[in-house]
Amino acid sequence: MTETDDTVRTDPAASGGPEGTPPRRARRLLWVVALLLPPLLAVALWPIVAANIAIAVVLLLCYAVVAAFMAAPGRRERRRDRAERKLTRSSGRFGEAYARSLAAELRGDARQAAPAAFAAPLLEDVAVDVTPRDGGPGERVPLSSLIGGAEPCVLALVGEPGGGRTALLRRTALRLALSPDGARRPVPVLLCLRDHAARIVAEPGTGLAELAAASAGKVPADRAPDWFAERLAAGACTVLLDGLDEVADLADRRAVAAWIARQARELPGNDVVVAARAAAYRAAPVEGARVVETRGLTGEQVTAFLRGWYRAVEPAGRGAAPVEDAPDRAAGELRERLRAAPALDGAIAAPLSLTMIANLDRRGAVPPADRLALLAAVCDVPGAPDAAGPLRELAYAMMRDRVRDVPRDGLDPVLRGGAGGLLAERPGDRAAFAQPAFQEYLAAERIAADGPVDALTGSVTDDWWRECALMYAARSDAGPLVRACLDAAHGAGGAVALELALACADEGDELDPALRAELNALLAPGSDLDPARRAEAGAAATARRLRQTFPVASGGRLCVQPVSEAMYAQFLDARPGHDPDRAPGDRDPDAAVTGVRAEDAVAFVDWVNGLTGGRHRLPYRAEVEDRRVRDLLPPGGHCLWVRPDAAAEAPVLWRPPDAPDPHALSPGLVARSLDADLPRIRASLAAMSLLWARTVAVFAQRLAEESGDPEAARALARLPAVAAGLGEVRGSGLLDGTVPELRLDLAYDLEEQRVRDALPSLAGNLKPGQAAALARVLGAELVAGLSSLLDAPDGPPAGLPDLGPALRDLAAGLRRDRRRHPAAYAGTGETAPVRLARATVDDVAVGERLRRAFRTVPHRAETLIDGVTAAWPTAAQLTGLPHLLGISWTPLLLPDRAGQPERPYAARWSQTVNEEVVRLAGEVFDRSTPFDARAARTLRLVALAVPGASVADKVYIDIAAAAVWVERRRTGRTQPVESIVLATG
């Protein structure tokens, strides 16, 4: 990938003068015109001039004064032009010499790479992409697109060890040194901060120009300070500051970061890029800098990297024509081997690891997948067995002394040849490890073999030792390190120590379970650790765990491990209200979190990106359906929340092949659950049965009176006494034992009002015989319903008035009347007046399903759940469940129960109970309060009491079923499987 700049700026000095002034040739032409103008006008207007000679002379003098005045700036400009041309010639010569010197220095690695056991040439055609933390999700851009714009910028380039920061800065400097034309800020200033940190700390007033001059290489030393000062003042420089993390002392690093910020403010026209490891930069950020992160190499970049690497180090890279295709062939063969080894996907995304793999492949060795094993293989220099011990001793001594380079004359003689490329030359006859990772690894190996471990345990709050400590923990017992971190957790630097403890726990395979439990307890919500410190350490640990990724076909990368219980607990600590749908209990902090809803997955992604500054997202469906990806996911049949594609934001649940749908509920299961709830509302059923019975009694009595039939009057003679007894139910206290959310108190009030309003027109157009027959039928239904209620196995409801004698007399009168007039009980006819009268009796002021159920309570109480199987005639899928579990509950989401003019009293009751459904749904589904099994049971019963028979009312059945699902999850009767895996890119 080749970076280019599209915008070209014209240098005013090269165009003839300052911006806004005409070029020299144009000025000369103007002067010629100015000199010829007076005589030409005099000739053309001679008669007028001759007649007014005095006026003409005055005008000529005025013209001369104006011309002289205009000429004065021109003379000043010409003097300035001459000075600028002289300076430009001088600066141009110096600039060319500086560019040649810098390019030669940067390209020197490629010329010296071939004989080395470890070769890391600077590849001019391969760059690491970056992602601005304030950019869009997955945004990958070249660094060149962020610098060289119309407005100067200050960037902090951060990343993990081996991520390619140094190579990216060096490549940017080389590009500007070789091709400055067209660049807005064409002068590259590349500084290694560790070389200048001591001076910056000791002399904070030191200017950037002075340091640039000191690092300018083979150029005239007397001109360098002035030249850099002029270029910096003109805003013509791209300042590249590498290795802020290599300033070992934290106080010094912060002083250097403050110096960088001050230089950026004092020299505002230049681009400034400062590079550092992410952990070190967090402790010493540069004020005002925009943070950008290095990204792992894409598949195309890996291919280009290998091709460029082999061209640089193989003989064909140095012009051997007979084997000119050998580098491309070797690179292609290695790329194919890497494609066939998915375990190496994580390694090849990092430029340093890919460089090590290429070096090992060139030796004929099989590259291991583990980064630490890669380091071990690379640091095992072929043909130099005597170098291993001195290399480890040197690395440890440099870590102990907190330096990255040492004098060459102090090296062990066996190392002065460069140790196969592991050591590199530095200016001033000094030497350094070719990569900081080599120094850290070899020091860790020395400590593991010979000690002292105290060097690590005594430095757990010092990020200088961080990578070395992690490498030690991966190869040795991490217990002492974790113990030291826990002991330091409450002191200064405790967040750094905690993050190191978590990282060591991840690296160490056999950490003492008691120590791991102590670490998890300290980081758990509610511990005595400062919440801010706990959050900071948790954020760093989360970012570390999410870095374990592998590439997918979309060009992005998928995190290998699902989101863990520990990570999700940190999320809940910061954003309560997203508890998983599952039974409470202790869980393995390292296990994948389960029971997550779609809205939780979206909120978790947002939290992670805010916490880490990353650009994570839920994976696309195609990414997790790839067979190779599925094989890398942990076992256990996890379902994952995914986005259907890049254009769709709303997540859907992806299930492995043949895995059951965790949101499926069979109608039979829902019906059985609801049936088990019915005993809990027997009192409510009884109260509604009595309400219905009183309505029937009052209407039957009125029909008998209006029919004028003496036989019907005798049969129903005891009906007034029964009606009077039923009228006492409201004051008996029976309603106190009912389900409050059913609002039966309101139903009693509304029904009393409805009966009063309906009585005058009840008979309507009924004929006397029809009225008498309907009265007899209602009386018989009343006796049957009340008898079954009073004769129930568990006895009549408490507080019920004594209806026994009057009911028995009424039953006896109806039996005698049936024997005398059997035809009167055969039916009331199906005429319109009869149907209307019967509908008036049956229209109790409650929901239709509840009204039907209460007519024959208790032996038909199951009518409440009639319609569940009808609503799902064939499918066992609760299609509305994901929606119901993720909505904000408001009455508008449910069918409007108020718009029922044909049943105004029932509509008022339904609307009131509808509000109870909304309130209960909020308690059960949105997790704003702890789960309450009673609320879930009540919700499903009340939800089924409200609706009628319309298709729109299926939402109430879904609500009742969703309440079943939630209760089964929260009580552990079904196991949660919904998990989260994150992706980037």
Secondary structure, 3 states (H helix, E strand, C coil): CCCCCCCCCCCHHHHCCCCCCCCHHHHHHHHHHHHHHHHHHHHHCHHHHHHCHHHHHHHHHHHHHHHHHHHHHHHHHHHHHHHHHHHHHHHHHHHHHHHHHHHHHHHHHHHHCCCCCCCCCCCCCCCCCEEECCCCCCCCECHHHCCCCCCCCEEEEEECCCCCHHHHHHHHHHHHHHCCCCCCCCEEEEEEHHHCHHHHHHCCCCCHHHHHHHCCCCCCCCCHHHHHHHHHHCCCEEEEEECHHHCCCHHHHHHHHHHHHHHHHHCCCCEEEEEEEHHHHHHCCCCCCEEEEECCCCHHHHHHHHHHHHHHHCHHHHCCHHHCCHHHHHHHHHHHHHHCCHHHHHHHCCHHHHHHHHHHHHHCCCCCCCHHHHHHHHHCCCCCHHHHHHHHHHHHHHHHHCCCEEEHHHCCHHHCCCHHHCEEEECCCEEEECCHHHHHHHHHHHHHHHCCCHHHHCCCCCHHHHHHHHHHHHHCCCHHHHHHHHHCCCCCCHHHHHHHHHHHHHHCCCCCHHHHHHHHHHHCCCCCCCHHHHHHHHHHHHHHHHCCEEECCCCCEEECCCCEHHHHHHHHHHCCCCCCCCCCCCCCCCCECCCCCHHHHHHHHHHHHHHHCCCEECCEHHHHHCHHHHHHCCCCCCEEEEECCCCCCCCEEECCCCCCCCCECCHHHHHHHHHHHHHHHHHHHHHHHHHHHHHHHHHHHHHHHHHCCHHHHHHCCCHHHHHHHHHCHHHCCHHHHCCHHHCHHHHHHHHHHHHHHHHHHCCCCCCHHHHHHHHHHHHHHHHHHHHHHHCCCCCCCCCCCCCHHHHHHHHHHHHHHHHHCHHHHCCCCCCHHHHHHHHHHHCCCCCHHHHHHHCCCCCCHHHHHCCHHHHCCCCCECCCHHHHCCCCCCHHHCCCCCCCCCCHHHHHHHHHHHHHHHHHHHHHHCCCCCCCHHHHHHHHHHHHHCCCCCHHHHHHHHHHHHHHHHHHHHCCCCCCCEECCCEEC
